[in-house]
Amino acid sequence: MESEERALVSALEVHGLFGNKYLHVDLSGEIETRSKGRRLSLLYGNNGSGKTTVLKLLWHALSPSDRGGHRTEIAKTPFERFAIHLCSGDVINFVKLDGLIGDYKATVTSGDKRIVEQHYREVAEGKVVPVSPLPEHPTQVLHQRSLFEIEQPTSDHISETAWREVVQNFEVALRSDRREGERRPDAFVNYLKKLGTGPYMLADDRRIYGDSIERISQRRIRRNMDLEESADPQSGGGVTAELGIALRRTHDMIQKMVINGNVSGSRGSNTVYLGILERVSQSDFSEGQTVTRNELTSKLKEISERTAECSTYGLMPRLREDSFLDVLRRTPDSQLPVADAVMQPFLEAQEARLDALSGVVRLLATLTEEVNRFFASSGKAARYTTQAGLRVISEDSQVLPPESLSSGERQILLLLLNTVLARQSTPLFLIDEPELSLNVKWQRQLMNALLSLTEGTPVQFIVATHSIEVITGHRDSLAKVAPEVMED
């Protein structure tokens, strides 16, 4: 997701939260930066102020998948109106149609123009489906869940025959909602898909949630990890399983990046030799040399140094320049143009491959550097290779499995890995209490590490925290959550 560093959400509003509270949360930062928003917002407030509720509302409101129960959770959360202000200028509104629970309307406005309107109705077993706008008459039956709840109005304005027709039409509509709700086009979901939101959420159970995350393979990994944990009560429970999943997903993601880089940057041997032939055939060596020995030597050393960094992660073998330099030293000055014509296609191919892999190298360098910054005091270190993935190595060079790490080490590694995964998949990462199990020093370092791992991307962090260390280190990122009691 490498792109402009522009945040997604600038502000939130909730009217009638839990029945009688109003909440406004500003996520936009200083006035001069509001068009781009703020990449880090720390939600802070008293226990029970609504921080976790806000995160969950955002998670369900901006997730486009039909399989996560997102629209149902919006219906179940008690509020009158929930508004999300985007940095693009769009405003997403959810308005409950009958009380705090149940049917609601989702709209999206851009300036004075309404660009999306979608109604949702709760049907059997609490399931919510998209529907067409409901009829306005008679008002007594707009939001009934079953025929048994319908009471005939006492008004003389509707005849017995008309009332029976209303009941009959309602029964047909209810059956149709249950049968066809999932097949109806959902204008709001289509908007979310075009917007490309799909947030990640790291909940307080340390499990990562996201529509784009494939949970089937993860359940298999978790089941295997749970079997191991059952034999060792000190292994760390679900966090260890989640860490195993994150390690595997990160390795898979980087492998794909490496493959794509190698494909886009590689040149086959036929192409290299063809380039050599073209240079030789087009050069008039009688005109004198156009390259110096120092220039060729300098280029060789530059390429060698870059391949050395790649080789530490197993991305490509290091170019051993010694043999090339030895031949260059023995090459007469008169033959240097020929040597240049032979070497340049090879060096250009190496450089193209290095350029294609440069993003992977930067990411791995940042990841290992940040992990090692946290692990330095324990003597442990993180190493990555394409063959084995990310491994934690002890002082005596032993590979440490996840269950042998401390609870804090597991927590920080899990969070950093999920951040790496988020930068490739989502513009919004919601985190509930990231400071769990982390010592004071690590809490101070945490937010900078997350921002460093997503530098150059639009990933926005909205973090609920009680940590004084986190808060005092990022005062310009604070977003107070302090609900006000609404007057009747």
Secondary structure by P-SEA (a helix, b strand, c coil): ccccccccccbbbbcccccbbbbbbbcccccccccccccbbbbbbcccccaaaaaaaaaaaaccccccaaaaaaaaccccbbbbbccccbbbbbbbcccccccbbbbbbccccccbbbbbbbcccbbbbbbccccccccccccccccccbbbbccccccaaaaaaaaaaaaaaaaaaaccccccccaaaaaaaaaccbbbbbccccccccccccaaaaaaaaaaaaaaaaaccccccaaaaaaaaaaaaaaaaaaaaaaaaaaaccccaaaaaaaaaaaaaaccccccccccaaaaaaaaaaaaaaaaaaaaacccccccaaaaaaaaaaccccaaaaaaaacaaaaaaaaaaaaaaaaaaaaaaaaaaaaaaaaccccccccccccccbbbbcccccccccccccaaaaaaaaaaaaaaaaaacccbbbbccccccccaaaaaaaaaaaaaaaccccbbbbcccccaaaaaacccccccbbbbbbcc
